[in-house]
Amino acid sequence: MAAPTGNPVIRQTGIPAPNGYGFGKPVAKGRDGEVIVYQPTRSDGGLKVPITITNNGKDRAFYKVSVRVTGPSGFSTTVHVETSTTGVYPGVTWPTELIARDSDHPVPDKASAEIADITKSSR
């Protein structure tokens, strides 16, 4: 049996860019755009804080990111993400969503987020 004729169908198999995850508006960037924090939104009794981490280096890297989330009525907390299991391979984006809660203050409708700390290492 001969191979079928015609051109092969090429499907997009690449990894989405940081803005391809539908996280909304970026509100903070760090490490020359490797870490992007998006606008927090109410979810699950707290604030959902979307983050993308893109390794623009040449080697696998491990990240620790802390994000400070604040809002009206004293809402204030810090959330953390660590890519400790496998790290992030070069050219790959690691998307995640953290839930920010402050047990002493109500969850606000609107909040701000800023990057408090970023550590990148090769281990």
Stockholm file with secondary structure:
# STOCKHOLM 1.0

chainA/1-123         MAAPTGNPVIRQTGIPAPNGYGFGKPVAKGRDGEVIVYQPTRSDGGLKVPITITNNGKDRAFYKVSVRVTGPSGFSTTVHVETSTTGVYPGVTWPTELIARDSDHPVPDKASAEIADITKSSR
#=GR chainA/1-123 SS CCCCCSCCCCCCCSCCCGGGGCCCCEEEEETTTTEEEECCEEETTEEEEEEEEECCSSSCBEEEEEEEEECGGGCEEEEEEECTTTCBCTTCEEEEEEEECCTTSCCCSSCEEEEEEEEEECC
#=GC SS_cons         CCCCCSCCCCCCCSCCCGGGGCCCCEEEEETTTTEEEECCEEETTEEEEEEEEECCSSSCBEEEEEEEEECGGGCEEEEEEECTTTCBCTTCEEEEEEEECCTTSCCCSSCEEEEEEEEEECC
//
